[in-house]
Amino acid sequence: MTHSGNPYRLRGCESGNDFPDEPLGRPNTHEPHQDNRQKEIKKHMEFELSDRCTELRERLLAFMDEHIYPAEPVYYEQLQASGEPHSHPPVMEELKDRARELGLWNLFLPHDEPDLPTPGLSNVDYAPLAEIMGRSHIASEACNCAAPDTGNMEVLALFGTPEQKDRWLRPLLDGEIRSAFAMTEPAVASSDASNIELRIERDGDEYVLNGRKWWTSGALRERCRILIVMGKTDPDGPPYRQQSMILVPRDTPGVNLLRNLPVFGYIDQEGHAEITFEDVRVPASNLIANEGDGFLISQARLGPGRIHHCMRSIGAAERALGLMCARAASRATFGAPVSERANVQDWIAESRIEIEMARLLTMKAAWLMDTVGNKHARTEIAAIKVAAPNVALKVIDRAIQVHGGGGISDDFPLAMMYAHQRALRLADGPDEIHKRTIARHELRRAERVPERVA
């Protein structure tokens, strides 16, 4: 199950990106922080794991081998036996207890929070750990590093009031409750978040919510207690100041969970809910930050979340490659092992090449986030969000082909992995939105430095 050696013992080259991502035609303001980026990118990128990360990585690999992989069939047996697709299998609590004992808990949060159980790892240190957890569908939850909770905890850590942190962040960090994030809507193209229509209107000491959301992942879990909802507080304001985020307890009157949305026919344990909000009233103190800060908050939330998704995708690809090699070595066709077939060796080789490229790109993005900040790493973040799921899909597809009929069954994790990776090409922004960001950046560079492209 594990990948031999340390794939991060590398040095990168200089970055070729010179400008932050801004709308075409808008003058470059060259913020002071951008000067820092230009200084940093002249340095060699250092991907050598810190001593702390190396120790956590070895501990996590052992945890995966000794506890996570053996628990996978138990988890799904308990889930099926419960008769409720969104129930909480008891084995998960055993895994969480063990992860806490091993210090493999809340690894994702890069902020040192006083009096809270967070190790404060950098993005570069966390990325290899997210990759390892990505090899199993249950590992991230066992370490309290699962989406959408990670993004929601990040939001509360950065923008929450002391009261909001005490009521919601602390129990989330302790693994006592789960959460969901409600932004996407069925009536509009939500890839442009300015289209969202749910209204959040002030009424005295309360806000009133009315609208419909779907693909609210995690909302159907039996332990889900809180939703972070994005909607419009000022539909007539500037386009990117119309939206706000607010905390809505799931059991608030008027929150109606209409249905679960399957993913390629799979009923995911976390559930992907369609929800209506009908005259939902919450205290005004539930607003996160200020009215109009919704886009600011979402960008702070999505940068780290995309790193986490992409490293988990690489972990899924690593597991698929391992399964492909094992299957090819164990089966024979026409008098020779499948592993000796030239086309299969080509698939294996290309898979390794593509995984290494995706990993390096993701580590570069993580390094930039640590050194110059999320805003000035946006092009690299967009690039990995396109590259990593697509690489994982290619590797998983090859592994399915080598497994034959078994590859599309539930006897192996490949079919479910494929479904989840295909969905990831839409989650946190579709490929096309990220490609648009990258293309606009390149066009802007060509406009400003024409001699470089002459």
DRENDONU-873079 format. One record per residue (C-alpha): residue number from 1; x, y, z. Coordinates in steps of 0.001 Angstrom, whole numbers, plus 524288, in hexadecimal, padded with zeros to 5 digits. Layout:
// DRENDONU-873079
+-----+-------+-------+-------+
: seq :    c1 :    c2 :    c3 :
+-----+-------+-------+-------+
: NUM :     X :     Y :     Z :
...
+-----+-------+-------+-------+
***
This chain:
// DRENDONU-873079
+-----+-------+-------+-------+
: seq :    c1 :    c2 :    c3 :
+-----+-------+-------+-------+
:   1 : 80000 : 80000 : 80000 :
:   2 : 80B17 : 80972 : 802EA :
:   3 : 813D7 : 81056 : 7F92B :
:   4 : 8221D : 80D50 : 7FB6E :
:   5 : 82BBD : 81817 : 7FE0D :
:   6 : 8296C : 8267F : 80034 :
:   7 : 823B0 : 82CA5 : 7F3DE :
:   8 : 82584 : 83A5E : 7F951 :
:   9 : 83457 : 83A9E : 7FA53 :
:  10 : 835A9 : 8442E : 7EF28 :
:  11 : 838BB : 851F7 : 7EB93 :
:  12 : 83062 : 8596F : 7E1EA :
:  13 : 83427 : 8636E : 7D7B7 :
:  14 : 830A7 : 871BB : 7D785 :
:  15 : 82292 : 87561 : 7D536 :
:  16 : 81F4A : 87BE5 : 7C858 :
:  17 : 81376 : 88342 : 7CD57 :
:  18 : 81584 : 891DA : 7CE32 :
:  19 : 80857 : 897E0 : 7D0F6 :
:  20 : 7FCA3 : 89564 : 7D9A0 :
:  21 : 7EFEC : 8911E : 7D361 :
:  22 : 7E798 : 89D1D : 7D076 :
:  23 : 7DC75 : 89F99 : 7C6DA :
:  24 : 7E125 : 8A289 : 7B918 :
:  25 : 7E29C : 8B0FE : 7B697 :
:  26 : 7E426 : 8B495 : 7C4FA :
:  27 : 7F131 : 8BB2B : 7C810 :
:  28 : 7FAA5 : 8B3C3 : 7D093 :
:  29 : 7FB16 : 8BA8B : 7DDBE :
:  30 : 80763 : 8B337 : 7E1E5 :
:  31 : 803B8 : 8B1CB : 7F011 :
:  32 : 80F28 : 8B0E9 : 7F99A :
:  33 : 80BFB : 8A294 : 7FB91 :
:  34 : 80E27 : 8A063 : 7ED01 :
:  35 : 81C0D : 8A56E : 7EE8F :
:  36 : 81DE2 : 89AEE : 7F8C1 :
:  37 : 81965 : 890C5 : 7EEF1 :
:  38 : 8233F : 8957A : 7E4E5 :
:  39 : 82E00 : 89458 : 7EEF4 :
:  40 : 829A4 : 886FC : 7F377 :
:  41 : 8287C : 880FE : 7E5E8 :
:  42 : 836C2 : 883FE : 7E35C :
:  43 : 83A29 : 87A58 : 7EDFB :
:  44 : 83ABE : 86BCE : 7EC10 :
:  45 : 82E75 : 86532 : 7F0A9 :
:  46 : 831CC : 85C1A : 7FBD8 :
:  47 : 82958 : 84FFB : 7FCBA :
:  48 : 831A7 : 848B8 : 8068E :
:  49 : 82882 : 84437 : 81137 :
:  50 : 82AA7 : 84A1D : 81E86 :
:  51 : 82E72 : 840F4 : 8297C :
:  52 : 820F3 : 842BC : 82F2E :
:  53 : 81A32 : 83F33 : 82261 :
:  54 : 82321 : 83386 : 82035 :
:  55 : 81FB3 : 82E13 : 82D7E :
:  56 : 81118 : 83061 : 82B70 :
:  57 : 811CA : 82A4C : 81DF1 :
:  58 : 817D6 : 81DBD : 82308 :
:  59 : 80DFC : 81D44 : 82E10 :
:  60 : 802C3 : 81F6D : 82499 :
:  61 : 80783 : 814F1 : 81B29 :
:  62 : 807D2 : 80B35 : 82659 :
:  63 : 7FA3A : 80F89 : 82AB4 :
:  64 : 7F529 : 80D19 : 81CEC :
:  65 : 7FB0D : 7FF81 : 81C27 :
:  66 : 7F78F : 7FB36 : 829E5 :
:  67 : 7EA2E : 80174 : 82B84 :
:  68 : 7E429 : 8085D : 81FCE :
:  69 : 7E53A : 7FE15 : 81518 :
:  70 : 7E0B1 : 7F2F8 : 81E12 :
:  71 : 7D549 : 7FB76 : 82297 :
:  72 : 7D02A : 7FE61 : 814F1 :
:  73 : 7C7E4 : 7F206 : 8136A :
:  74 : 7C343 : 7F33F : 82187 :
:  75 : 7BF06 : 8014C : 81F0D :
:  76 : 7B6D8 : 7FDC1 : 81336 :
:  77 : 7B12E : 7F1A1 : 819BA :
:  78 : 7ACC1 : 7F9B5 : 82563 :
:  79 : 7A747 : 80440 : 81C8B :
:  80 : 79F6D : 7FA4A : 814CA :
:  81 : 79ACD : 7F318 : 820F6 :
:  82 : 7957A : 7FFAD : 826C3 :
:  83 : 78B66 : 800D7 : 81BF9 :
:  84 : 78E03 : 80F79 : 81B91 :
:  85 : 79777 : 8141B : 810F6 :
:  86 : 79B9D : 8201A : 818C3 :
:  87 : 79DA8 : 819B7 : 82600 :
:  88 : 7AA73 : 81A54 : 82D74 :
:  89 : 7B16D : 80D14 : 82DA3 :
:  90 : 7B6B4 : 80A3C : 83B53 :
:  91 : 7C3FB : 80648 : 835FA :
:  92 : 7C641 : 8147E : 8323D :
:  93 : 7C664 : 81887 : 8408F :
:  94 : 7D093 : 80E08 : 8433B :
:  95 : 7D8F9 : 8135E : 83834 :
:  96 : 7D75D : 82153 : 83D0C :
:  97 : 7DB73 : 81D7F : 84AC1 :
:  98 : 7E798 : 816DD : 84578 :
:  99 : 7EAEC : 82286 : 83CBC :
: 100 : 7EA15 : 82B92 : 8487F :
: 101 : 7F30C : 822B4 : 85050 :
: 102 : 7FCF4 : 822F9 : 8453C :
: 103 : 7FC6B : 831C1 : 843BA :
: 104 : 7F667 : 83092 : 8361B :
: 105 : 7EB5A : 839FE : 838F7 :
: 106 : 7E763 : 846E3 : 83289 :
: 107 : 7F398 : 846AC : 82A31 :
: 108 : 7ED6D : 84F8D : 81FEC :
: 109 : 7EC52 : 85C7F : 82726 :
: 110 : 7F845 : 86519 : 82494 :
: 111 : 7F4F6 : 86EAF : 82F67 :
: 112 : 7F9DC : 86D52 : 83D41 :
: 113 : 7ED60 : 86EC2 : 8450A :
: 114 : 7EF8B : 8711A : 85395 :
: 115 : 7E912 : 866D0 : 85BFE :
: 116 : 7E467 : 85F3B : 85012 :
: 117 : 7E961 : 851E2 : 84B68 :
: 118 : 7F057 : 85659 : 83F06 :
: 119 : 7FE90 : 8535E : 83BA1 :
: 120 : 8000E : 85F43 : 832A5 :
: 121 : 806B9 : 85861 : 82735 :
: 122 : 80A8A : 85FFB : 81B14 :
: 123 : 803EC : 85C9F : 80E36 :
: 124 : 81082 : 8563C : 80978 :
: 125 : 810F5 : 84DB4 : 8158E :
: 126 : 80297 : 84A3C : 81511 :
: 127 : 80205 : 84710 : 80684 :
: 128 : 8093E : 839F6 : 80757 :
: 129 : 8008B : 835EF : 812AE :
: 130 : 7F435 : 8395E : 80B07 :
: 131 : 7F95F : 830FC : 7FFE5 :
: 132 : 7FAC4 : 82538 : 808CE :
: 133 : 7ED1F : 8271B : 80E4C :
: 134 : 7E7FB : 827F1 : 80066 :
: 135 : 7EB2B : 8199F : 7FE5D :
: 136 : 7DF22 : 815CD : 80643 :
: 137 : 7D187 : 81B92 : 8063B :
: 138 : 7D0CC : 81AB5 : 8151A :
: 139 : 7DE4E : 81F72 : 81928 :
: 140 : 7DBE4 : 82E16 : 818EF :
: 141 : 7D026 : 82D0B : 821EC :
: 142 : 7D7CC : 82449 : 82B2C :
: 143 : 7E1CC : 82F3A : 82CA7 :
: 144 : 7D774 : 839FF : 82D1F :
: 145 : 7DC8A : 83F33 : 82031 :
: 146 : 7D09C : 83CDA : 8179D :
: 147 : 7C985 : 8467B : 80EE5 :
: 148 : 7C116 : 84E46 : 81039 :
: 149 : 7C47F : 84F5E : 81EA7 :
: 150 : 7D277 : 85371 : 81BC3 :
: 151 : 7CE30 : 85F2C : 813C7 :
: 152 : 7C3B8 : 862D4 : 81D8C :
: 153 : 7CD40 : 86202 : 828DB :
: 154 : 7D6CA : 86A60 : 82120 :
: 155 : 7CC28 : 874A9 : 81F57 :
: 156 : 7C8B5 : 874AF : 82DC1 :
: 157 : 7D703 : 8752D : 831C6 :
: 158 : 7D98C : 880E6 : 828EF :
: 159 : 7CCD1 : 88873 : 829C3 :
: 160 : 7C4CD : 8831B : 83502 :
: 161 : 7C19A : 88AE2 : 84135 :
: 162 : 7C5C7 : 88553 : 84E5C :
: 163 : 7B7BB : 880EB : 8508A :
: 164 : 7B6F7 : 87A4B : 8432C :
: 165 : 7C3D2 : 87374 : 84598 :
: 166 : 7BF8E : 86EBE : 852E2 :
: 167 : 7B273 : 869A0 : 84E36 :
: 168 : 7B646 : 863C1 : 8411A :
: 169 : 7C4F9 : 86388 : 83EA4 :
: 170 : 7C8BB : 85CB7 : 84B34 :
: 171 : 7BF4D : 85120 : 849AA :
: 172 : 7C347 : 84FEB : 83B62 :
: 173 : 7D1AB : 84F79 : 83EFB :
: 174 : 7CE82 : 84586 : 84987 :
: 175 : 7C78C : 83CF1 : 83F8F :
: 176 : 7BAC7 : 83D54 : 84716 :
: 177 : 7B264 : 842E5 : 83C19 :
: 178 : 7B2B8 : 84454 : 82D41 :
: 179 : 7AF2A : 84FAA : 8244D :
: 180 : 7AB55 : 85317 : 81661 :
: 181 : 7AD69 : 85E57 : 80CE5 :
: 182 : 7A1C4 : 86347 : 804F7 :
: 183 : 7A51D : 86B6D : 7F913 :
: 184 : 7A157 : 8647F : 7EC55 :
: 185 : 79384 : 866A8 : 7E74D :
: 186 : 78B8D : 85EE4 : 7DD5C :
: 187 : 7855B : 86AA1 : 7D6AF :
: 188 : 791D1 : 871B4 : 7D27D :
: 189 : 79F7E : 86EEF : 7CD60 :
: 190 : 7A631 : 86EC0 : 7DA8B :
: 191 : 7B3CB : 86E0E : 7D4A0 :
: 192 : 7B1F7 : 87CD4 : 7D44E :
: 193 : 7AEF7 : 87EF4 : 7E29E :
: 194 : 7A9BC : 88C89 : 7DFE6 :
: 195 : 79DC5 : 88599 : 7DA42 :
: 196 : 79936 : 87FEA : 7E71F :
: 197 : 78B8E : 88425 : 7EAD7 :
: 198 : 78904 : 87FEE : 7F8E4 :
: 199 : 78547 : 88C13 : 800A4 :
: 200 : 78A54 : 88F81 : 80E1B :
: 201 : 78273 : 89B0B : 81319 :
: 202 : 78411 : 8A25D : 81FE7 :
: 203 : 77800 : 8A328 : 82876 :
: 204 : 77B02 : 8A979 : 83581 :
: 205 : 78429 : 8A0BD : 83D35 :
: 206 : 782B2 : 8959C : 83376 :
: 207 : 785AB : 891EB : 82580 :
: 208 : 77B52 : 88B19 : 81D43 :
: 209 : 77F80 : 88178 : 812B1 :
: 210 : 77789 : 87D78 : 806D2 :
: 211 : 77C7D : 8755A : 7FB71 :
: 212 : 78092 : 86805 : 7F690 :
: 213 : 78DD2 : 86142 : 7F6BD :
: 214 : 792A3 : 8542C : 7F1FE :
: 215 : 79F23 : 84C22 : 7F282 :
: 216 : 7A04C : 85024 : 800B4 :
: 217 : 7A9CF : 8454C : 803F5 :
: 218 : 7A99F : 84024 : 811D0 :
: 219 : 79C38 : 84578 : 81531 :
: 220 : 795FF : 837FF : 8163F :
: 221 : 79FB7 : 83242 : 81FD2 :
: 222 : 79955 : 82EF0 : 82CB3 :
: 223 : 7A3B3 : 836F9 : 833C4 :
: 224 : 7A249 : 84325 : 82B54 :
: 225 : 79E55 : 84E6E : 8340F :
: 226 : 7A1F6 : 85AFA : 82CF3 :
: 227 : 7A15E : 86081 : 81F19 :
: 228 : 7A92E : 86BD9 : 819C9 :
: 229 : 7A025 : 8720E : 80FC6 :
: 230 : 7A3EE : 87BD3 : 80542 :
: 231 : 79982 : 88524 : 80056 :
: 232 : 796B4 : 89327 : 7FC8D :
: 233 : 79508 : 89DB2 : 806C2 :
: 234 : 795B8 : 8A8F4 : 7FCFF :
: 235 : 7913C : 8A4F3 : 7EF4E :
: 236 : 792DD : 8B2FA : 7EA7B :
: 237 : 7A0BD : 8B4D7 : 7EF71 :
: 238 : 7AD8E : 8B356 : 7E7FF :
: 239 : 7AE1F : 8A5AF : 7E1DD :
: 240 : 7B813 : 8A044 : 7EB67 :
: 241 : 7B278 : 8A6E1 : 7F778 :
: 242 : 7A4AE : 8A183 : 7F65B :
: 243 : 7A782 : 89480 : 7FCF3 :
: 244 : 7A906 : 890CB : 80B2A :
: 245 : 7AAE0 : 88455 : 81309 :
: 246 : 7A2F4 : 8808C : 81ED6 :
: 247 : 7A23D : 87545 : 82887 :
: 248 : 79579 : 86D91 : 82854 :
: 249 : 7936B : 86232 : 831C8 :
: 250 : 78DF7 : 856C4 : 829F9 :
: 251 : 78235 : 85532 : 832F1 :
: 252 : 77DB8 : 86354 : 8312D :
: 253 : 76F3F : 86415 : 82D5F :
: 254 : 76DBC : 86614 : 81EC2 :
: 255 : 779F0 : 85E4C : 81B07 :
: 256 : 77444 : 85358 : 812B5 :
: 257 : 77CF2 : 84831 : 80E39 :
: 258 : 775DF : 8441D : 801C9 :
: 259 : 77E2A : 838FE : 7FC88 :
: 260 : 78B8B : 832FE : 7FB00 :
: 261 : 7925E : 8343A : 7EDE0 :
: 262 : 799AC : 827E3 : 7E9B6 :
: 263 : 7A6DD : 828BE : 7E2F3 :
: 264 : 7A6FA : 81FB1 : 7D71D :
: 265 : 79D38 : 8175D : 7DE87 :
: 266 : 7A532 : 816F6 : 7EB16 :
: 267 : 79E5A : 81AFA : 7F78E :
: 268 : 7A97D : 82169 : 7FEEA :
: 269 : 7A992 : 82037 : 80DA4 :
: 270 : 7AB0C : 82EE3 : 80F57 :
: 271 : 79F85 : 8319F : 8066B :
: 272 : 79E19 : 83C94 : 7FC81 :
: 273 : 791A1 : 84392 : 80028 :
: 274 : 787ED : 84BF9 : 7F90F :
: 275 : 782B6 : 85590 : 80322 :
: 276 : 77881 : 86031 : 80373 :
: 277 : 77948 : 86B82 : 80CEF :
: 278 : 76BB1 : 870C6 : 80FA0 :
: 279 : 76B2A : 87C9B : 818A4 :
: 280 : 776A4 : 87713 : 82051 :
: 281 : 779D1 : 88031 : 82B9D :
: 282 : 786F4 : 88091 : 83278 :
: 283 : 78CEE : 88A98 : 83BBB :
: 284 : 7942F : 895CF : 8355B :
: 285 : 7A018 : 89163 : 83D1F :
: 286 : 7A0B8 : 88572 : 83431 :
: 287 : 7A5DB : 88DCB : 82900 :
: 288 : 7B40A : 88A80 : 825F0 :
: 289 : 7BC5D : 896E3 : 82554 :
: 290 : 7B490 : 8A1E1 : 81EE9 :
: 291 : 7A9E6 : 8A352 : 814DC :
: 292 : 7AFF0 : 8A2AE : 80765 :
: 293 : 7BBB2 : 89A8D : 80B85 :
: 294 : 7B6E3 : 88DEE : 80531 :
: 295 : 7C07A : 88E05 : 7F9D3 :
: 296 : 7CBE1 : 891A6 : 80286 :
: 297 : 7C8B0 : 8864F : 80B8D :
: 298 : 7C694 : 87CB4 : 8007A :
: 299 : 7D3E0 : 87F92 : 7FA9A :
: 300 : 7DA70 : 87D9B : 807BF :
: 301 : 7D30E : 870C3 : 80908 :
: 302 : 7D53A : 86B4E : 7FB69 :
: 303 : 7E3FE : 86D12 : 7F9F4 :
: 304 : 7E81B : 86373 : 80492 :
: 305 : 7DC7C : 85AB3 : 8016D :
: 306 : 7E120 : 85907 : 7F380 :
: 307 : 7EEAC : 8553D : 7F82B :
: 308 : 7E86F : 84AFF : 800F1 :
: 309 : 7DFE1 : 845B6 : 7F5F2 :
: 310 : 7EB3B : 844FC : 7EC79 :
: 311 : 7F468 : 83DE4 : 7F5A6 :
: 312 : 7E99F : 8344E : 7F8F3 :
: 313 : 7E7C0 : 83250 : 7EA57 :
: 314 : 7F621 : 82F08 : 7E8FB :
: 315 : 7F4C4 : 8257D : 7F43B :
: 316 : 7E952 : 81F03 : 7ED4B :
: 317 : 7F17C : 81E1F : 7E0F2 :
: 318 : 7FCAC : 817DB : 7E892 :
: 319 : 7F393 : 80D8E : 7EE0B :
: 320 : 7EDCE : 80AEB : 7E09F :
: 321 : 7FB74 : 80954 : 7DAF7 :
: 322 : 7FEFC : 7FFBF : 7E5BC :
: 323 : 7F2A1 : 7F7F0 : 7E332 :
: 324 : 7F551 : 7F80C : 7D491 :
: 325 : 8030C : 7F2B9 : 7D666 :
: 326 : 7FE94 : 7E82A : 7DFD1 :
: 327 : 7F3A2 : 7E3E0 : 7D6CE :
: 328 : 7FC5B : 7E3CA : 7CAC7 :
: 329 : 80672 : 7DB7B : 7D1D3 :
: 330 : 7FC6E : 7D1B5 : 7D6C7 :
: 331 : 7F51E : 7CEF4 : 7CA13 :
: 332 : 7F943 : 7C87B : 7BD68 :
: 333 : 7F3A8 : 7C8FF : 7AFA7 :
: 334 : 7F7B5 : 7C0E4 : 7A3F7 :
: 335 : 802C1 : 7BA75 : 7AB47 :
: 336 : 80959 : 7C686 : 7B10E :
: 337 : 80747 : 7CF46 : 7BCDB :
: 338 : 7FF13 : 7DB50 : 7BA12 :
: 339 : 80A44 : 7E34E : 7BFBB :
: 340 : 812BF : 7DF6D : 7B41E :
: 341 : 80973 : 7E522 : 7AA27 :
: 342 : 80F4F : 7F144 : 7A3E1 :
: 343 : 802DD : 7F928 : 7A4C1 :
: 344 : 80167 : 7F645 : 7B348 :
: 345 : 80F81 : 7FA11 : 7B5E1 :
: 346 : 80CE0 : 80699 : 7AE45 :
: 347 : 80111 : 8097B : 7B712 :
: 348 : 8091E : 8070B : 7C344 :
: 349 : 8145A : 80F9F : 7BEAC :
: 350 : 80B8F : 81ABD : 7BA56 :
: 351 : 8043B : 81A0D : 7C732 :
: 352 : 810BC : 81BB6 : 7CEF1 :
: 353 : 81516 : 82716 : 7C674 :
: 354 : 8080E : 82E04 : 7C794 :
: 355 : 80709 : 82C11 : 7D644 :
: 356 : 8148C : 831CB : 7D85F :
: 357 : 8116A : 83D9E : 7CFE3 :
: 358 : 804A3 : 84024 : 7D703 :
: 359 : 80B3E : 83EBE : 7E42A :
: 360 : 815D7 : 84887 : 7E0B0 :
: 361 : 80BE6 : 85265 : 7DBCB :
: 362 : 803F9 : 850CF : 7E82B :
: 363 : 80FDA : 85240 : 7F0D8 :
: 364 : 8139F : 85E93 : 7E97D :
: 365 : 8062A : 8643C : 7EC1C :
: 366 : 80726 : 86085 : 7FA7D :
: 367 : 81492 : 866D9 : 7FB61 :
: 368 : 80F8A : 87370 : 7F545 :
: 369 : 803FD : 873A9 : 7FE90 :
: 370 : 80D7A : 872B8 : 809E5 :
: 371 : 816FB : 87CF1 : 804B6 :
: 372 : 80EEE : 8874B : 7FD9A :
: 373 : 800F8 : 88411 : 80176 :
: 374 : 7F4F5 : 87E0C : 7FB3F :
: 375 : 7F1B8 : 889E4 : 7F2E7 :
: 376 : 7FE9D : 889A3 : 7EBB4 :
: 377 : 7FE55 : 87AE1 : 7EA10 :
: 378 : 7F11C : 87B29 : 7E368 :
: 379 : 7F639 : 8774F : 7D5E9 :
: 380 : 7FD57 : 86B7C : 7DB58 :
: 381 : 7F185 : 867E0 : 7E39F :
: 382 : 7E901 : 8688B : 7D76A :
: 383 : 7F2BF : 86035 : 7CFF4 :
: 384 : 7F33E : 85549 : 7D9F7 :
: 385 : 7E482 : 8552D : 7DB52 :
: 386 : 7E3ED : 851AE : 7CCD7 :
: 387 : 7EFB2 : 848C5 : 7CC5E :
: 388 : 7EE77 : 8402A : 7D864 :
: 389 : 7E0AE : 83AAD : 7D68A :
: 390 : 7E32C : 83881 : 7C80D :
: 391 : 7EFBB : 83124 : 7CAD5 :
: 392 : 7E8D0 : 82905 : 7D522 :
: 393 : 7DDDA : 825E0 : 7CBA5 :
: 394 : 7E76A : 82124 : 7C155 :
: 395 : 7EEBC : 81888 : 7CAE9 :
: 396 : 7E249 : 812FD : 7D0D3 :
: 397 : 7DCB0 : 81050 : 7C346 :
: 398 : 7E8C5 : 80886 : 7BF86 :
: 399 : 7E7F7 : 800F8 : 7CC3D :
: 400 : 7D9AE : 7FDD1 : 7C98C :
: 401 : 7DD53 : 7F8C7 : 7BC14 :
: 402 : 7E7C8 : 7EFCE : 7C1BB :
: 403 : 7DE0F : 7EAAE : 7CBCA :
: 404 : 7D405 : 7E77F : 7C158 :
: 405 : 7C655 : 7E56A : 7C68C :
: 406 : 7CB4B : 7E61D : 7D46D :
: 407 : 7CF4D : 7F433 : 7D235 :
: 408 : 7C15A : 7F8E9 : 7D076 :
: 409 : 7BC25 : 7F109 : 7DBF0 :
: 410 : 7BC35 : 7F43C : 7EA5D :
: 411 : 7C615 : 7E958 : 7ECFE :
: 412 : 7D0AB : 7F38D : 7EACE :
: 413 : 7D08F : 80217 : 7EE37 :
: 414 : 7D359 : 8066B : 7E047 :
: 415 : 7C582 : 808FC : 7DB82 :
: 416 : 7C236 : 81164 : 7E74A :
: 417 : 7CF3E : 8185C : 7E62A :
: 418 : 7CC51 : 81B69 : 7D7EE :
: 419 : 7BEEA : 820E0 : 7DB40 :
: 420 : 7C477 : 829A3 : 7E5D9 :
: 421 : 7CFA1 : 82EAE : 7DD6A :
: 422 : 7C653 : 831A4 : 7D23B :
: 423 : 7BDBC : 83945 : 7DB99 :
: 424 : 7C9B6 : 840BE : 7E02E :
: 425 : 7CB0F : 846AD : 7D29C :
: 426 : 7BECA : 84E45 : 7D651 :
: 427 : 7C076 : 85024 : 7E4FA :
: 428 : 7C713 : 85CB8 : 7E983 :
: 429 : 7C5B0 : 8620D : 7DBBC :
: 430 : 7C52B : 85AC4 : 7CEB6 :
: 431 : 7D14D : 858F3 : 7C66C :
: 432 : 7CCED : 8638F : 7BD12 :
: 433 : 7CCDB : 86E19 : 7C795 :
: 434 : 7DAAF : 86AB7 : 7CBAB :
: 435 : 7DF75 : 86A31 : 7BD9D :
: 436 : 7D980 : 8779F : 7BB98 :
: 437 : 7E16F : 87CBE : 7C70D :
: 438 : 7EDF2 : 876ED : 7C176 :
: 439 : 7EB74 : 87BB9 : 7B398 :
: 440 : 7E854 : 88994 : 7B7E9 :
: 441 : 7F4D4 : 889C1 : 7BFCD :
: 442 : 7FCE7 : 88579 : 7B410 :
: 443 : 7F645 : 88F4E : 7AB0C :
: 444 : 7F908 : 89A20 : 7B4BF :
: 445 : 80764 : 8965B : 7B54A :
: 446 : 80820 : 896B5 : 7A674 :
: 447 : 80203 : 8A447 : 7A61E :
: 448 : 80B4B : 8A9F1 : 7B035 :
: 449 : 81808 : 8A390 : 7AC34 :
: 450 : 816C5 : 8A21D : 79D5A :
: 451 : 82553 : 8A02C : 79B10 :
: 452 : 824B0 : 89335 : 7A250 :
: 453 : 81B45 : 88DA0 : 79853 :
: 454 : 82037 : 89435 : 78C17 :
+-----+-------+-------+-------+
***
